[in-house]
Amino acid sequence: MSAPTEAAAETLQAFQQAGGWEQRARLLMLWGDRLEPLADSERNDANLVSGCESKLWLVGERHDTGLHFRGTSEARLLRGLLAVLLVRANGLEGQSLQQLDVTEWFTQLGLSRHLSPSRSNGMNAVLQRMRELASTS
């Protein structure tokens, strides 16, 4: 897996310093509130990620610094999970994104054992959609 960006390293440190699941859950909610907003026009079927129980939209763009993703969900906890995944994925290029292990990232954050199988599957679906967007941008 590629080295984390500075933002990902800071996120990792914040979650590792959290005392337990309740503090991590609060951090997730805060991180979810930081997501870059999507325009109403971007909340469409084309940007909807299949494989998530709750609606989640994802948009990908290529910037000078690498791939950049934005997204949101109707579910607050899912927004938080998406936010910490985006912190890890934003700025990566195609090959690094292909090697990103979402399970390992959530394990490092101390979140994996608290994720239901459906949420884990949803985050894997988001990563798969990121990879698809990376290959077309």
The first five atom37 places (N, CA, C, CB, O) and aatype in JSON, in Angstrom:
{
  "aatype": [12, 15, 0, 14, 16, 6, 0, 0, 0, 6, 16, 10, 5, 0, 13, 5, 5, 0, 7, 7, 17, 6, 5, 1, 0, 1, 10, 10, 12, 10, 17, 7, 3, 1, 10, 6, 14, 10, 0, 3, 15, 6, 1, 2, 3, 0, 2, 10, 19, 15, 7, 4, 6, 15, 11, 10, 17, 10, 19, 7, 6, 1, 8, 3, 16, 7, 10, 8, 13, 1, 7, 16, 15, 6, 0, 1, 10, 10, 1, 7, 10, 10, 0, 19, 10, 10, 19, 1, 0, 2, 7, 10, 6, 7, 5, 15, 10, 5, 5, 10, 3, 19, 16, 6, 17, 13, 16, 5, 10, 7, 10, 15, 1, 8, 10, 15, 14, 15, 1, 15, 2, 7, 12, 2, 0, 19, 10, 5, 1, 12, 1, 6, 10, 0, 15, 16, 15],
  "atom_mask": [
    [1, 1, 1, 1, 1],
    [1, 1, 1, 1, 1],
    [1, 1, 1, 1, 1],
    [1, 1, 1, 1, 1],
    [1, 1, 1, 1, 1],
    [1, 1, 1, 1, 1],
    [1, 1, 1, 1, 1],
    [1, 1, 1, 1, 1],
    [1, 1, 1, 1, 1],
    [1, 1, 1, 1, 1],
    [1, 1, 1, 1, 1],
    [1, 1, 1, 1, 1],
    [1, 1, 1, 1, 1],
    [1, 1, 1, 1, 1],
    [1, 1, 1, 1, 1],
    [1, 1, 1, 1, 1],
    [1, 1, 1, 1, 1],
    [1, 1, 1, 1, 1],
    [1, 1, 1, 0, 1],
    [1, 1, 1, 0, 1],
    [1, 1, 1, 1, 1],
    [1, 1, 1, 1, 1],
    [1, 1, 1, 1, 1],
    [1, 1, 1, 1, 1],
    [1, 1, 1, 1, 1],
    [1, 1, 1, 1, 1],
    [1, 1, 1, 1, 1],
    [1, 1, 1, 1, 1],
    [1, 1, 1, 1, 1],
    [1, 1, 1, 1, 1],
    [1, 1, 1, 1, 1],
    [1, 1, 1, 0, 1],
    [1, 1, 1, 1, 1],
    [1, 1, 1, 1, 1],
    [1, 1, 1, 1, 1],
    [1, 1, 1, 1, 1],
    [1, 1, 1, 1, 1],
    [1, 1, 1, 1, 1],
    [1, 1, 1, 1, 1],
    [1, 1, 1, 1, 1],
    [1, 1, 1, 1, 1],
    [1, 1, 1, 1, 1],
    [1, 1, 1, 1, 1],
    [1, 1, 1, 1, 1],
    [1, 1, 1, 1, 1],
    [1, 1, 1, 1, 1],
    [1, 1, 1, 1, 1],
    [1, 1, 1, 1, 1],
    [1, 1, 1, 1, 1],
    [1, 1, 1, 1, 1],
    [1, 1, 1, 0, 1],
    [1, 1, 1, 1, 1],
    [1, 1, 1, 1, 1],
    [1, 1, 1, 1, 1],
    [1, 1, 1, 1, 1],
    [1, 1, 1, 1, 1],
    [1, 1, 1, 1, 1],
    [1, 1, 1, 1, 1],
    [1, 1, 1, 1, 1],
    [1, 1, 1, 0, 1],
    [1, 1, 1, 1, 1],
    [1, 1, 1, 1, 1],
    [1, 1, 1, 1, 1],
    [1, 1, 1, 1, 1],
    [1, 1, 1, 1, 1],
    [1, 1, 1, 0, 1],
    [1, 1, 1, 1, 1],
    [1, 1, 1, 1, 1],
    [1, 1, 1, 1, 1],
    [1, 1, 1, 1, 1],
    [1, 1, 1, 0, 1],
    [1, 1, 1, 1, 1],
    [1, 1, 1, 1, 1],
    [1, 1, 1, 1, 1],
    [1, 1, 1, 1, 1],
    [1, 1, 1, 1, 1],
    [1, 1, 1, 1, 1],
    [1, 1, 1, 1, 1],
    [1, 1, 1, 1, 1],
    [1, 1, 1, 0, 1],
    [1, 1, 1, 1, 1],
    [1, 1, 1, 1, 1],
    [1, 1, 1, 1, 1],
    [1, 1, 1, 1, 1],
    [1, 1, 1, 1, 1],
    [1, 1, 1, 1, 1],
    [1, 1, 1, 1, 1],
    [1, 1, 1, 1, 1],
    [1, 1, 1, 1, 1],
    [1, 1, 1, 1, 1],
    [1, 1, 1, 0, 1],
    [1, 1, 1, 1, 1],
    [1, 1, 1, 1, 1],
    [1, 1, 1, 0, 1],
    [1, 1, 1, 1, 1],
    [1, 1, 1, 1, 1],
    [1, 1, 1, 1, 1],
    [1, 1, 1, 1, 1],
    [1, 1, 1, 1, 1],
    [1, 1, 1, 1, 1],
    [1, 1, 1, 1, 1],
    [1, 1, 1, 1, 1],
    [1, 1, 1, 1, 1],
    [1, 1, 1, 1, 1],
    [1, 1, 1, 1, 1],
    [1, 1, 1, 1, 1],
    [1, 1, 1, 1, 1],
    [1, 1, 1, 1, 1],
    [1, 1, 1, 1, 1],
    [1, 1, 1, 0, 1],
    [1, 1, 1, 1, 1],
    [1, 1, 1, 1, 1],
    [1, 1, 1, 1, 1],
    [1, 1, 1, 1, 1],
    [1, 1, 1, 1, 1],
    [1, 1, 1, 1, 1],
    [1, 1, 1, 1, 1],
    [1, 1, 1, 1, 1],
    [1, 1, 1, 1, 1],
    [1, 1, 1, 1, 1],
    [1, 1, 1, 1, 1],
    [1, 1, 1, 0, 1],
    [1, 1, 1, 1, 1],
    [1, 1, 1, 1, 1],
    [1, 1, 1, 1, 1],
    [1, 1, 1, 1, 1],
    [1, 1, 1, 1, 1],
    [1, 1, 1, 1, 1],
    [1, 1, 1, 1, 1],
    [1, 1, 1, 1, 1],
    [1, 1, 1, 1, 1],
    [1, 1, 1, 1, 1],
    [1, 1, 1, 1, 1],
    [1, 1, 1, 1, 1],
    [1, 1, 1, 1, 1],
    [1, 1, 1, 1, 1],
    [1, 1, 1, 1, 1]
  ],
  "atom_positions": [
    [[0.85, -1.17, 0.0], [0.0, 0.0, 0.0], [0.89, 1.23, 0.0], [-0.96, 0.0, 1.22], [1.96, 1.24, 0.62]],
    [[0.45, 2.27, -0.7], [1.25, 3.49, -0.79], [1.28, 4.23, 0.55], [0.69, 4.42, -1.87], [0.41, 4.05, 1.4]],
    [[2.29, 5.05, 0.7], [2.43, 5.83, 1.93], [1.26, 6.8, 2.05], [3.78, 6.6, 1.94], [0.83, 7.39, 1.06]],
    [[0.74, 6.97, 3.25], [-0.4, 7.89, 3.42], [0.03, 9.35, 3.24], [-1.02, 7.7, 4.81], [1.17, 9.73, 3.52]],
    [[-0.91, 10.14, 2.77], [-0.69, 11.57, 2.66], [-0.59, 12.17, 4.06], [-1.82, 12.25, 1.84], [-0.86, 11.49, 5.05]],
    [[-0.21, 13.41, 4.13], [-0.13, 14.08, 5.43], [-1.5, 14.1, 6.11], [0.4, 15.53, 5.26], [-1.61, 13.87, 7.32]],
    [[-2.55, 14.38, 5.33], [-3.91, 14.41, 5.9], [-4.31, 13.03, 6.42], [-4.93, 14.88, 4.84], [-4.94, 12.93, 7.48]],
    [[-3.94, 11.97, 5.69], [-4.26, 10.62, 6.14], [-3.49, 10.27, 7.41], [-3.95, 9.59, 5.04], [-4.02, 9.63, 8.32]],
    [[-2.23, 10.69, 7.48], [-1.42, 10.44, 8.67], [-2.02, 11.16, 9.89], [0.04, 10.88, 8.44], [-2.04, 10.61, 10.99]],
    [[-2.49, 12.38, 9.7], [-3.12, 13.13, 10.79], [-4.42, 12.46, 11.22], [-3.39, 14.58, 10.35], [-4.73, 12.39, 12.42]],
    [[-5.18, 11.97, 10.26], [-6.43, 11.26, 10.57], [-6.12, 10.0, 11.37], [-7.21, 10.92, 9.28], [-6.78, 9.71, 12.37]],
    [[-5.13, 9.25, 10.93], [-4.73, 8.03, 11.62], [-4.33, 8.33, 13.06], [-3.58, 7.36, 10.87], [-4.71, 7.6, 13.97]],
    [[-3.56, 9.38, 13.25], [-3.13, 9.74, 14.6], [-4.33, 10.11, 15.47], [-2.13, 10.92, 14.54], [-4.41, 9.69, 16.63]],
    [[-5.27, 10.88, 14.93], [-6.45, 11.28, 15.71], [-7.26, 10.06, 16.13], [-7.33, 12.24, 14.89], [-7.7, 9.98, 17.28]],
    [[-7.46, 9.11, 15.23], [-8.26, 7.94, 15.56], [-7.52, 7.0, 16.5], [-8.65, 7.2, 14.31], [-8.15, 6.37, 17.35]],
    [[-6.2, 6.9, 16.36], [-5.44, 6.03, 17.25], [-5.39, 6.6, 18.67], [-4.02, 5.84, 16.71], [-5.24, 5.85, 19.63]],
    [[-5.51, 7.91, 18.8], [-5.5, 8.53, 20.13], [-6.86, 8.47, 20.82], [-5.04, 9.97, 20.03], [-6.97, 8.69, 22.02]],
    [[-7.91, 8.17, 20.04], [-9.24, 8.09, 20.63], [-9.28, 6.92, 21.62], [-10.34, 7.91, 19.52], [-8.71, 5.86, 21.37]],
    [[-9.95, 7.14, 22.73], [-9.94, 6.17, 23.81], [-10.75, 4.92, 23.58], [0.0, 0.0, 0.0], [-10.5, 3.91, 24.24]],
    [[-11.69, 4.93, 22.7], [-12.52, 3.75, 22.49], [-13.52, 4.01, 21.37], [0.0, 0.0, 0.0], [-13.44, 5.02, 20.67]],
    [[-14.46, 3.08, 21.21], [-15.4, 3.17, 20.12], [-16.24, 4.44, 20.19], [-16.31, 1.96, 20.11], [-16.49, 5.07, 19.16]],
    [[-16.69, 4.83, 21.37], [-17.54, 6.03, 21.47], [-16.8, 7.26, 20.97], [-17.99, 6.24, 22.93], [-17.37, 8.08, 20.24]],
    [[-15.53, 7.42, 21.33], [-14.76, 8.57, 20.85], [-14.51, 8.47, 19.35], [-13.42, 8.67, 21.6], [-14.54, 9.48, 18.65]],
    [[-14.26, 7.27, 18.86], [-14.07, 7.09, 17.42], [-15.36, 7.38, 16.65], [-13.58, 5.66, 17.11], [-15.33, 7.98, 15.58]],
    [[-16.48, 6.97, 17.21], [-17.77, 7.24, 16.56], [-18.02, 8.75, 16.49], [-18.93, 6.54, 17.33], [-18.51, 9.26, 15.48]],
    [[-17.67, 9.47, 17.56], [-17.81, 10.93, 17.54], [-16.89, 11.55, 16.49], [-17.49, 11.53, 18.93], [-17.29, 12.46, 15.77]],
    [[-15.66, 11.03, 16.4], [-14.73, 11.51, 15.37], [-15.3, 11.26, 13.98], [-13.36, 10.83, 15.52], [-15.19, 12.12, 13.1]],
    [[-15.88, 10.09, 13.78], [-16.49, 9.79, 12.47], [-17.55, 10.82, 12.11], [-17.1, 8.39, 12.48], [-17.6, 11.3, 10.98]],
    [[-18.39, 11.16, 13.09], [-19.44, 12.14, 12.83], [-18.83, 13.51, 12.47], [-20.37, 12.28, 14.08], [-19.3, 14.19, 11.55]],
    [[-17.78, 13.89, 13.18], [-17.1, 15.15, 12.88], [-16.47, 15.12, 11.49], [-16.03, 15.45, 13.94], [-16.59, 16.08, 10.73]],
    [[-15.8, 14.02, 11.17], [-15.18, 13.9, 9.85], [-16.25, 13.95, 8.76], [-14.35, 12.6, 9.74], [-16.05, 14.57, 7.72]],
    [[-17.39, 13.3, 9.0], [-18.48, 13.32, 8.03], [-19.01, 14.71, 7.78], [0.0, 0.0, 0.0], [-19.42, 15.03, 6.66]],
    [[-19.01, 15.54, 8.81], [-19.47, 16.93, 8.66], [-18.5, 17.76, 7.84], [-19.66, 17.56, 10.04], [-18.86, 18.84, 7.37]],
    [[-17.27, 17.28, 7.66], [-16.26, 18.02, 6.9], [-16.29, 17.73, 5.4], [-14.89, 17.69, 7.44], [-15.59, 18.39, 4.63]],
    [[-17.09, 16.78, 4.98], [-17.12, 16.42, 3.55], [-17.43, 17.63, 2.69], [-18.16, 15.33, 3.3], [-18.27, 18.46, 3.04]],
    [[-16.74, 17.71, 1.56], [-17.04, 18.77, 0.59], [-18.47, 18.53, 0.09], [-16.0, 18.78, -0.6], [-18.82, 17.4, -0.25]],
    [[-19.26, 19.56, 0.04], [-20.66, 19.35, -0.37], [-20.78, 18.97, -1.84], [-21.48, 20.61, -0.1], [-19.97, 19.37, -2.67]],
    [[-21.8, 18.18, -2.12], [-22.16, 17.87, -3.5], [-23.34, 18.76, -3.87], [-22.51, 16.36, -3.68], [-24.23, 18.99, -3.06]],
    [[-23.33, 19.24, -5.1], [-24.48, 20.0, -5.6], [-25.65, 19.04, -5.75], [-24.15, 20.7, -6.96], [-25.46, 17.84, -5.95]],
    [[-26.86, 19.58, -5.65], [-28.04, 18.74, -5.82], [-27.99, 18.0, -7.16], [-29.31, 19.59, -5.73], [-28.44, 16.86, -7.26]],
    [[-27.46, 18.66, -8.17], [-27.38, 18.04, -9.5], [-26.41, 16.85, -9.52], [-26.94, 19.08, -10.53], [-26.51, 15.99, -10.4]],
    [[-25.48, 16.79, -8.56], [-24.53, 15.68, -8.49], [-25.11, 14.47, -7.74], [-23.24, 16.13, -7.82], [-24.56, 13.37, -7.8]],
    [[-26.21, 14.7, -7.05], [-26.88, 13.6, -6.35], [-27.85, 12.94, -7.32], [-27.63, 14.11, -5.05], [-29.07, 13.08, -7.23]],
    [[-27.27, 12.22, -8.26], [-28.07, 11.59, -9.31], [-27.72, 10.11, -9.39], [-27.83, 12.28, -10.67], [-26.8, 9.63, -8.72]],
    [[-28.48, 9.39, -10.2], [-28.28, 7.95, -10.32], [-26.9, 7.59, -10.85], [-29.34, 7.36, -11.22], [-26.35, 6.55, -10.47]],
    [[-26.34, 8.41, -11.71], [-25.02, 8.13, -12.28], [-23.93, 8.14, -11.21], [-24.68, 9.14, -13.37], [-22.94, 7.42, -11.33]],
    [[-24.1, 8.95, -10.17], [-23.11, 9.07, -9.1], [-23.44, 8.22, -7.87], [-22.98, 10.52, -8.69], [-22.69, 8.22, -6.89]],
    [[-24.56, 7.51, -7.92], [-24.98, 6.66, -6.81], [-24.13, 5.39, -6.82], [-26.5, 6.32, -6.91], [-23.99, 4.74, -7.85]],
    [[-23.57, 5.04, -5.67], [-22.74, 3.85, -5.55], [-23.64, 2.66, -5.23], [-21.63, 4.03, -4.46], [-24.33, 2.66, -4.21]],
    [[-23.61, 1.67, -6.1], [-24.4, 0.47, -5.81], [-23.6, -0.41, -4.84], [-24.74, -0.32, -7.12], [-22.37, -0.43, -4.88]],
    [[-24.31, -1.12, -3.98], [-23.65, -1.96, -2.99], [-23.7, -1.39, -1.59], [0.0, 0.0, 0.0], [-23.25, -2.02, -0.64]],
    [[-24.25, -0.18, -1.45], [-24.42, 0.43, -0.14], [-25.9, 0.34, 0.24], [-23.93, 1.93, -0.14], [-26.78, 0.56, -0.59]],
    [[-26.17, 0.01, 1.5], [-27.56, -0.06, 1.95], [-28.21, 1.31, 1.96], [-27.64, -0.69, 3.34], [-29.37, 1.46, 1.57]],
    [[-27.47, 2.31, 2.38], [-27.96, 3.69, 2.37], [-27.47, 4.35, 1.09], [-27.49, 4.49, 3.63], [-26.47, 3.93, 0.52]],
    [[-28.16, 5.37, 0.66], [-27.72, 6.07, -0.55], [-26.4, 6.79, -0.3], [-28.8, 7.07, -1.02], [-26.24, 7.49, 0.7]],
    [[-25.48, 6.61, -1.22], [-24.18, 7.25, -1.16], [-23.8, 7.65, -2.58], [-23.09, 6.31, -0.52], [-23.84, 6.83, -3.5]],
    [[-23.43, 8.91, -2.74], [-23.04, 9.44, -4.04], [-21.55, 9.74, -4.02], [-23.85, 10.72, -4.4], [-21.01, 10.19, -3.01]],
    [[-20.88, 9.5, -5.15], [-19.45, 9.7, -5.26], [-19.13, 10.32, -6.6], [-18.69, 8.38, -5.06], [-19.63, 9.88, -7.64]],
    [[-18.28, 11.36, -6.57], [-17.84, 12.05, -7.78], [-16.31, 12.04, -7.75], [-18.42, 13.53, -7.86], [-15.7, 12.29, -6.71]],
    [[-15.69, 11.74, -8.89], [-14.24, 11.73, -8.98], [-13.75, 12.68, -10.05], [0.0, 0.0, 0.0], [-14.35, 12.81, -11.11]],
    [[-12.64, 13.35, -9.75], [-12.04, 14.31, -10.69], [-10.54, 14.14, -10.66], [-12.43, 15.77, -10.34], [-9.97, 13.73, -9.65]],
    [[-9.9, 14.45, -11.76], [-8.44, 14.41, -11.81], [-7.94, 15.84, -11.57], [-7.91, 13.84, -13.19], [-8.37, 16.78, -12.25]],
    [[-7.03, 15.99, -10.62], [-6.38, 17.27, -10.33], [-4.89, 17.1, -10.58], [-6.65, 17.72, -8.86], [-4.42, 15.99, -10.81]],
    [[-4.16, 18.21, -10.55], [-2.71, 18.15, -10.71], [-2.05, 17.27, -9.66], [-2.12, 19.55, -10.64], [-1.01, 16.65, -9.92]],
    [[-2.65, 17.21, -8.49], [-2.07, 16.45, -7.37], [-2.55, 15.0, -7.34], [-2.42, 17.13, -6.07], [-2.24, 14.28, -6.4]],
    [[-3.3, 14.57, -8.34], [-3.81, 13.2, -8.38], [-5.32, 13.19, -8.42], [0.0, 0.0, 0.0], [-5.96, 14.2, -8.69]],
    [[-5.88, 12.04, -8.14], [-7.33, 11.89, -8.15], [-7.94, 12.55, -6.92], [-7.72, 10.4, -8.21], [-7.35, 12.54, -5.84]],
    [[-9.11, 13.12, -7.11], [-9.81, 13.78, -6.0], [-11.27, 13.34, -6.05], [-9.69, 15.33, -6.09], [-11.93, 13.44, -7.08]],
    [[-11.74, 12.85, -4.91], [-13.11, 12.36, -4.81], [-13.89, 13.21, -3.81], [-13.13, 10.88, -4.4], [-13.36, 13.69, -2.81]],
    [[-15.16, 13.36, -4.12], [-16.1, 14.0, -3.2], [-17.32, 13.1, -3.11], [-16.49, 15.46, -3.67], [-17.64, 12.38, -4.06]],
    [[-17.99, 13.14, -1.99], [-19.17, 12.31, -1.86], [-19.95, 12.66, -0.63], [0.0, 0.0, 0.0], [-19.54, 13.47, 0.19]],
    [[-21.11, 12.02, -0.52], [-21.95, 12.19, 0.66], [-22.91, 11.01, 0.75], [-22.72, 13.53, 0.6], [-23.03, 10.22, -0.18]],
    [[-23.57, 10.9, 1.87], [-24.56, 9.85, 2.1], [-25.68, 10.41, 2.94], [-23.92, 8.62, 2.78], [-25.51, 11.41, 3.64]],
    [[-26.82, 9.75, 2.87], [-27.94, 10.12, 3.73], [-27.69, 9.68, 5.17], [-29.23, 9.49, 3.2], [-28.24, 10.27, 6.1]],
    [[-26.86, 8.67, 5.36], [-26.59, 8.11, 6.69], [-25.37, 8.78, 7.31], [-26.38, 6.58, 6.6], [-24.31, 8.85, 6.69]],
    [[-25.54, 9.27, 8.52], [-24.47, 10.05, 9.16], [-23.2, 9.23, 9.4], [-24.97, 10.6, 10.49], [-22.09, 9.71, 9.14]],
    [[-23.34, 8.01, 9.89], [-22.16, 7.18, 10.14], [-21.46, 6.84, 8.82], [-22.56, 5.88, 10.87], [-20.23, 6.82, 8.76]],
    [[-22.23, 6.59, 7.79], [-21.65, 6.3, 6.48], [-20.9, 7.51, 5.94], [-22.74, 5.87, 5.5], [-19.86, 7.36, 5.29]],
    [[-21.41, 8.71, 6.2], [-20.68, 9.93, 5.78], [-19.32, 9.98, 6.46], [-21.49, 11.2, 6.12], [-18.33, 10.35, 5.83]],
    [[-19.27, 9.61, 7.73], [-17.99, 9.6, 8.45], [-17.03, 8.57, 7.89], [0.0, 0.0, 0.0], [-15.85, 8.86, 7.7]],
    [[-17.53, 7.37, 7.62], [-16.69, 6.34, 7.03], [-16.18, 6.77, 5.66], [-17.46, 5.01, 6.92], [-15.02, 6.55, 5.31]],
    [[-17.08, 7.37, 4.88], [-16.68, 7.88, 3.57], [-15.6, 8.94, 3.71], [-17.9, 8.44, 2.82], [-14.63, 8.96, 2.95]],
    [[-15.77, 9.83, 4.69], [-14.81, 10.93, 4.88], [-13.41, 10.39, 5.16], [-15.26, 11.84, 6.02], [-12.44, 10.88, 4.59]],
    [[-13.3, 9.39, 6.05], [-11.96, 8.88, 6.36], [-11.4, 8.05, 5.21], [-12.0, 8.04, 7.65], [-10.19, 7.96, 5.05]],
    [[-12.27, 7.45, 4.41], [-11.78, 6.75, 3.21], [-11.28, 7.76, 2.19], [-12.89, 5.87, 2.6], [-10.26, 7.53, 1.55]],
    [[-12.0, 8.87, 2.02], [-11.57, 9.89, 1.07], [-10.26, 10.52, 1.49], [-12.64, 10.95, 0.92], [-9.42, 10.84, 0.64]],
    [[-10.06, 10.72, 2.79], [-8.8, 11.27, 3.27], [-7.64, 10.37, 2.83], [-8.82, 11.42, 4.83], [-6.57, 10.86, 2.47]],
    [[-7.86, 9.06, 2.88], [-6.81, 8.11, 2.5], [-6.63, 8.01, 0.99], [-7.12, 6.73, 3.07], [-5.51, 7.82, 0.51]],
    [[-7.73, 8.13, 0.23], [-7.68, 7.91, -1.22], [-7.37, 9.16, -2.03], [-8.98, 7.34, -1.68], [-6.75, 9.06, -3.09]],
    [[-7.77, 10.32, -1.55], [-7.55, 11.53, -2.34], [-6.07, 11.82, -2.53], [-8.23, 12.73, -1.68], [-5.28, 11.74, -1.59]],
    [[-5.72, 12.14, -3.77], [-4.34, 12.43, -4.1], [-3.59, 11.24, -4.67], [0.0, 0.0, 0.0], [-2.49, 11.41, -5.22]],
    [[-4.15, 10.05, -4.55], [-3.49, 8.88, -5.11], [-3.67, 8.84, -6.61], [-4.04, 7.6, -4.46], [-4.61, 9.42, -7.15]],
    [[-2.78, 8.15, -7.27], [-2.91, 7.89, -8.7], [-3.46, 6.47, -8.86], [-1.54, 8.06, -9.45], [-3.59, 5.73, -7.89]],
    [[-3.76, 6.11, -10.09], [-4.43, 4.85, -10.4], [-3.83, 3.62, -9.75], [0.0, 0.0, 0.0], [-4.55, 2.86, -9.11]],
    [[-2.52, 3.39, -9.91], [-1.9, 2.18, -9.37], [-1.96, 2.16, -7.85], [-0.44, 2.09, -9.84], [-2.22, 1.11, -7.26]],
    [[-1.71, 3.28, -7.22], [-1.78, 3.33, -5.75], [-3.21, 3.1, -5.27], [-1.26, 4.68, -5.24], [-3.42, 2.47, -4.24]],
    [[-4.16, 3.61, -6.01], [-5.57, 3.41, -5.65], [-5.93, 1.93, -5.8], [-6.49, 4.29, -6.54], [-6.7, 1.4, -5.0]],
    [[-5.38, 1.28, -6.82], [-5.64, -0.15, -7.01], [-5.1, -0.96, -5.84], [-5.0, -0.63, -8.32], [-5.67, -2.0, -5.5]],
    [[-4.03, -0.51, -5.23], [-3.39, -1.25, -4.13], [-3.96, -0.89, -2.76], [-1.91, -0.99, -4.14], [-3.65, -1.56, -1.77]],
    [[-4.78, 0.14, -2.69], [-5.34, 0.56, -1.41], [-6.21, -0.55, -0.83], [-6.16, 1.86, -1.58], [-7.08, -1.09, -1.51]],
    [[-5.97, -0.87, 0.41], [-6.71, -1.91, 1.13], [-7.6, -1.24, 2.16], [-5.74, -2.95, 1.81], [-7.14, -0.8, 3.21]],
    [[-8.89, -1.16, 1.85], [-9.83, -0.45, 2.72], [-9.94, -1.14, 4.08], [-11.21, -0.36, 2.05], [-10.09, -0.47, 5.1]],
    [[-9.88, -2.47, 4.1], [-9.96, -3.2, 5.37], [-8.77, -2.86, 6.26], [-10.02, -4.72, 5.12], [-8.93, -2.63, 7.46]],
    [[-7.59, -2.82, 5.67], [-6.38, -2.48, 6.43], [-6.47, -1.05, 6.97], [-5.13, -2.64, 5.55], [-6.1, -0.79, 8.11]],
    [[-6.97, -0.11, 6.15], [-7.1, 1.29, 6.57], [-8.04, 1.39, 7.77], [-7.61, 2.16, 5.41], [-7.73, 2.07, 8.75]],
    [[-9.2, 0.73, 7.7], [-10.14, 0.81, 8.81], [-9.61, 0.07, 10.04], [-11.49, 0.23, 8.39], [-9.95, 0.43, 11.17]],
    [[-8.79, -0.96, 9.84], [-8.15, -1.63, 10.97], [-7.17, -0.68, 11.65], [-7.42, -2.92, 10.51], [-7.15, -0.59, 12.88]],
    [[-6.36, 0.02, 10.87], [-5.41, 0.97, 11.44], [-6.13, 2.07, 12.22], [-4.55, 1.6, 10.33], [-5.63, 2.54, 13.24]],
    [[-7.31, 2.47, 11.74], [-8.08, 3.51, 12.42], [-8.79, 2.99, 13.67], [-9.1, 4.11, 11.46], [-9.33, 3.77, 14.46]],
    [[-8.78, 1.68, 13.86], [-9.48, 1.09, 15.0], [-10.98, 0.99, 14.78], [0.0, 0.0, 0.0], [-11.75, 0.99, 15.75]],
    [[-11.4, 0.92, 13.53], [-12.83, 0.92, 13.22], [-13.35, -0.42, 12.71], [-13.12, 1.97, 12.21], [-14.55, -0.67, 12.78]],
    [[-12.49, -1.27, 12.2], [-12.95, -2.45, 11.46], [-13.81, -3.39, 12.3], [-11.77, -3.21, 10.93], [-14.8, -3.93, 11.79]],
    [[-13.48, -3.59, 13.56], [-14.26, -4.55, 14.35], [-15.63, -4.01, 14.73], [-13.5, -4.94, 15.6], [-16.47, -4.75, 15.23]],
    [[-15.86, -2.72, 14.5], [-17.16, -2.12, 14.8], [-18.03, -1.96, 13.57], [-16.95, -0.77, 15.45], [-19.16, -1.48, 13.65]],
    [[-17.5, -2.36, 12.42], [-18.27, -2.22, 11.18], [-19.07, -3.48, 10.92], [-17.34, -1.91, 9.99], [-18.54, -4.59, 10.98]],
    [[-20.34, -3.3, 10.64], [-21.16, -4.44, 10.26], [-20.7, -4.94, 8.89], [-22.68, -4.06, 10.24], [-20.07, -4.2, 8.14]],
    [[-21.0, -6.19, 8.58], [-20.63, -6.7, 7.25], [-21.21, -5.85, 6.11], [-21.1, -8.14, 7.09], [-20.56, -5.66, 5.08]],
    [[-22.41, -5.34, 6.29], [-23.0, -4.52, 5.22], [-22.26, -3.2, 5.06], [-24.49, -4.25, 5.51], [-22.11, -2.72, 3.94]],
    [[-21.79, -2.59, 6.15], [-21.01, -1.35, 6.04], [-19.65, -1.63, 5.42], [-20.84, -0.69, 7.41], [-19.17, -0.84, 4.6]],
    [[-19.02, -2.73, 5.8], [-17.74, -3.1, 5.19], [-17.91, -3.33, 3.7], [-17.16, -4.36, 5.87], [-17.1, -2.88, 2.9]],
    [[-18.96, -4.04, 3.33], [-19.24, -4.26, 1.91], [-19.49, -2.94, 1.2], [-20.44, -5.19, 1.73], [-19.05, -2.75, 0.06]],
    [[-20.19, -2.03, 1.86], [-20.46, -0.72, 1.27], [-19.18, 0.07, 1.03], [0.0, 0.0, 0.0], [-19.03, 0.71, -0.01]],
    [[-18.25, 0.04, 1.98], [-16.98, 0.75, 1.8], [-16.15, 0.11, 0.7], [-16.19, 0.78, 3.12], [-15.45, 0.81, -0.04]],
    [[-16.21, -1.21, 0.59], [-15.53, -1.87, -0.53], [-16.15, -1.49, -1.86], [-15.57, -3.39, -0.35], [-15.45, -1.34, -2.86]],
    [[-17.48, -1.32, -1.88], [-18.16, -0.87, -3.09], [-17.74, 0.56, -3.46], [-19.69, -0.94, -2.91], [-17.59, 0.88, -4.64]],
    [[-17.55, 1.4, -2.46], [-17.08, 2.77, -2.71], [-15.69, 2.74, -3.31], [-17.09, 3.6, -1.4], [-15.41, 3.44, -4.28]],
    [[-14.8, 1.94, -2.74], [-13.44, 1.84, -3.27], [-13.46, 1.31, -4.7], [-12.57, 0.92, -2.38], [-12.71, 1.78, -5.55]],
    [[-14.3, 0.33, -4.97], [-14.41, -0.19, -6.33], [-14.88, 0.9, -7.29], [-15.37, -1.4, -6.37], [-14.38, 1.01, -8.41]],
    [[-15.84, 1.7, -6.84], [-16.33, 2.81, -7.7], [-15.22, 3.83, -7.91], [-17.58, 3.49, -7.06], [-15.11, 4.38, -9.01]],
    [[-14.41, 4.1, -6.89], [-13.27, 5.02, -7.05], [-12.33, 4.51, -8.14], [-12.5, 5.18, -5.7], [-11.86, 5.27, -8.99]],
    [[-12.07, 3.21, -8.1], [-11.18, 2.61, -9.09], [-11.77, 2.73, -10.5], [-10.92, 1.14, -8.74], [-11.05, 3.0, -11.46]],
    [[-13.07, 2.53, -10.6], [-13.73, 2.69, -11.91], [-13.61, 4.13, -12.4], [-15.22, 2.28, -11.83], [-13.3, 4.37, -13.56]],
    [[-13.87, 5.08, -11.51], [-13.77, 6.49, -11.9], [-12.35, 6.85, -12.28], [-14.25, 7.38, -10.76], [-12.13, 7.64, -13.2]],
    [[-11.37, 6.28, -11.57], [-9.95, 6.56, -11.88], [-9.58, 6.07, -13.27], [-9.04, 5.92, -10.83], [-8.78, 6.69, -13.96]],
    [[-10.15, 4.95, -13.67], [-9.79, 4.39, -14.97], [-10.44, 5.14, -16.12], [-10.18, 2.92, -15.03], [-10.01, 5.02, -17.26]],
    [[-11.48, 5.93, -15.83], [-12.15, 6.68, -16.9], [-11.78, 8.15, -16.93], [-13.64, 6.56, -16.77], [-12.14, 8.87, -17.85]],
    [[-11.05, 8.61, -15.89], [-10.7, 10.05, -15.87], [-9.31, 10.31, -16.39], [-10.82, 10.61, -14.45], [-8.87, 11.46, -16.44]]
  ]
}
